[in-house]
Structures are given as structure tokens and as C-alpha cells.
Amino acid sequence: MEGVGAVASGMTVPQDVSGPRDALTHWLKHHCAVLQWACVNAFELKNHLEKGLDHVFLIQLKTVQQTLTKQMAVKLRLQIETSSLVNHVYLMQTYPGVVSLFARQNEMDNIQGKADGTVSSNMLVQYESKWQLQQMMWEQGELDGLESQEDWVHVLLSITKGINEFKMVDGNPLRQ
């Protein structure tokens, strides 16, 4: 995933090329800019850098059917069912299977190291039985260029549903 200054790396089940995995990967790539912006807002990173240490931005997706064209073709589409900031304790008690994703991420962090002056947070996305862990990293100064909004959930849902109310410009949502 790419965005304005943000670096994201993901952990998934190795060699998983199932339909749900492909759909999840496509959805994440398509919405990467708004997801990174939402992460900053969910964690309130501009004011609470420490939240990235013990919380995870959890997004759970569902499948919705969308009717397309005059021939009434039906296309399955992913949509956010829930999004919330949860602490590690809740996450591990509620979804113990995700511990392995965090363990692998920790191994990678130990190998690669963390650059000084960076801020990181984790976003965990679930679709059916598939999970994707994204670690977002920003240089501390980059957070200044990202807007904080109280109605960030509305913006996130609007953009990911394909409603033309907002568009992402330079890492921030702009009302159209």
C-alpha cells in the first residue's frame, strides 16, 4: 500500500491465492489512501502517538451484492461492516488466531529495525476467514500534513462504498 509518506507492509497466510484473499488484496490496494488517512484519525496519532503501541485499527468486511448495467448482472463487492480501535488484550482474547500475524511482524521488525523518528500503527482487516495485518509507518513530521476529522468514520465509509461525496487528494479527503 502506498500513500502520502506512509509506508505499509502486510502479513497474510503464505501462498494463499483463494478468492477471498484476492478480493481482500484488491480492496486494500484500491482503498489504500483513505485507509491510511483513517488510521491516523482512528489512532488520533497527531495527539496520541502512544496509541500505536497497544491498539489496533480493526476493520471487518462483508460481501454485498451490487447490480450492474441494464442486463442486471450481479457483482459481489466488499464493504466495511465494522471499524474500531481495539486494544491488544481484546484482540488476542477475541481472535486468538491472529497472534501468529503479530509474531511474524515482530520477527520482521527485529530483522529490519525501526527508523528513528517514525510513528507506526497496525491495521487488521478481516474478510470471511482471511486476515491482513498492515503496519503503517510515518515520519513524525508527515502527520502534520494529514487532516484530523471528527467524522472520519463517515468519510471512510463514504469513500469505500463508492459514494462520490469525497475524493482523496494528497492524502486527505476533499468534499466534492
N, C-alpha and C positions, 0 to 999 in steps of 0.2 A: 504494500500500500504506500502511496506517496501523497504528500500534501505540502503545504507551505511550511518548510523547515522540519516537519515531523519525520521521524524515521520509525517505521513499524516493522516488526518481524513477527512471524506467526509460527505456531506449533500445532500440528494436527496428527492424526493417526498416519504413520508412514505408509506410502504406496496405496492410499485409499483413493480410488477413482470412481466411486459409486455415484449414482445420480444425485443423491442428496449432497454429497461432498462437492460435486461440480456446481450445483445450484448455489451452495453456500459460498464457494470461492468466487463465483461470478458476482453474487450480490455484494460481497465485501469489496471487490475491485470497483464495481460500479458506484458504490456509495462511500468510497474512502475519504473524500474531503469532508463531507458532513459528519462522518463517524469520528474523525479526528477532532473536529471542532466540538462535537457533542461530548467527547471525552474530557476536553479541557473544562467544559461547563459542568459536567456531572461531578467531576472531582473538585471543582472550584479551585483549580490549580493556581490561578493568579494570586489567590489569598491563602491557600492551604496546601502548600507543597507536600506536606507530610501525609496527606490522604493517599497518595500514590504508594505509600509503603505498606498499608494494611487494608486497602479496599480494592475492589474490582468492579468495573463497569460491566454489568451483566445484561446482555440482550438476548431475548428468546424470540425466535422467529416462528411463524406459522405459514402454511400454504393457503393462498386464496385463489379462487378461480376468477379469471378476467375474460370477459367476452370481447373478442376482437373482430373487426371487419363486418361487412354485411353478410358474409357467409356464416356468421355466428360461430366461428372457431373458438375453442376454449383453450386458454393458455394458463398454466399454473404459474403463480407468482409468489415470491416471498414477501412477507410483511411483518413488521415488528408487532409482537403480541405484548411483550413487557420489556421495560428497560428500567434498571435500578442500580444504584450504587450499593454494594453489599460488602460487608467485612469478610475477611478470610475465614474466620471461625464459622460464620453462617454458611459460606460457600462449601467448606470442607464437610460440614455436618449434613448439609442438604444434598450435595452432589459429590460424594467421596471419590468417584471415579476420575474427577478432574485433577486430583493430586499429582498424577503422573505428568500431566502437561506442565505444571508448575515446577516439578522436579527437573524435567528436561530443560525448561527455560533457565533454571538456576544453574544447571551444568553449562549451558551456552554462555551465560553471563560470566561465569568463572573463567571460561576459556577466553572470551573476547574482552572482558573487562568493561568497565563503565567509564566513559569520558567525564572528566571534571566539568562541573557547571551544567550538567544535564539533569533534566527532570523527567521521570518516567512514570507511567501508569499502565495498568493492564485492562484490556477489554476482552471479555469472554463472550463468544457468540454461540448459541445453541440452535440447531435446526434438526428436528427429529432426534436421532441418536448421535448426531455429529456435533463436535465441539471444535471451535477455533479460538485459540488464545493469541491475542495480538498485544505485543508490548509496544507502547508508544513512547517515543523519546523526543524531547525538545531541548534546545539550549534555553537556558532560563530567560534570556532576553527576547527570544521568539514569542514567548507567551504574551508580551506586551502588545503585539500586533493582532492578537486574536480577541474578538469581542466576547464579552460575557453578557448573557441574556437570561432573564428570569424565565422566559417562556421557551427555553431551549428544547424541551421535550416536544412542544408543538412544532417547532421548526424542523426538528429531526424527523418526526412522523410525516409532516407535510412533504418534505423532500423525498424521503424513502418510499412514499406512496405514489410519487409521480405527480403530485399536485403542483401546478405552476405558480405557486404563491411566492416561493423563494428560489433563488439560484445561488450557487456558491461562487464567490469572486474573491480571489486572493486569500482563500482560507476562511472567509466569513460569509454568512448568509446575507443576501441582499433581497429585500422585498421587491417583487416585480410589479 
